Amino acid sequence: MTGRYEEAIAEFKKALQGAPGSMFATVELITTNSILGREEEARAAAVEFRSNNPRFSLESFARSLPFKNQTEIERLVDALRKAGLK
């Protein structure tokens, strides 16, 4: 949200080293890579995420986000959709 995407990617990767199954870190890594236009990385992570979380839905995810700003929610959901999540 602050635009410090490279730092965010490094932190999400670090979080995944400590907790490989972290849904939050994985979704945020996919989102950040998608926003940066790193489609291959985003899609590869999304494929793996889907295989580990077959019941994931963007609709449920969007409802769980704590943001009041609908534009921010739409931006995140669009980035995940672009990476191949549904």
C-alpha positions, 0 to 999 in steps of 0.5 A, a space after each residue: 500500500 505504500 508503494 515499496 514493492 521490492 521491500 514488500 516482496 523481500 519481506 513476504 519471501 522471508 515470511 514464507 521461509 518461516 511459515 511456508 503455508 502462510 496464506 497471507 504472505 503467499 497472497 500478498 506475494 502474488 499480488 505484489 508481483 502482479 502489480 509490478 507486472 511480473 506475470 510469470 512469478 505471479 502466475 507460478 505462485 498462483 498455480 501453487 497456491 490454488 493447488 494448496 488452497 482449492 477452496 479459495 475464492 476472490 469473492 470471499 477473500 475480498 469480503 475478508 479484507 479490512 479496508 474501508 476503501 473499496 478502490 484498494 480492495 478492487 486493486 488487490 482483487 484485480 491483481 490476483 485475478 490477473 495472476 489467475 486466481 478466481 
